[in-house]
């Protein structure tokens, strides 16, 4: 299976939790756990959760 993202620049500016799952190769529960714990910063718009690209990059850089 080939991923469609090859660099940070290829990532969408704003992602849903469902977009996050294949990027990190994790399941739905793990993705929501990262967001709800605050490890990945998100923006809530009503009941919807959106993850800015910069928040994902910050999370990935902090895990090294």
Number of C-alpha atoms within 10 A of each C-alpha: 3 5 7 10 12 9 7 12 9 10 19 13 12 16 16 14 20 13 15 20 16 15 13 12 10 11 13 13 10 14 19 17 12 15 17 13 9 11 15 20 19 22 13 9 8 6 6 10 18 20 21 18 20 15 16 22 13 13 16 12 9 9 7 5
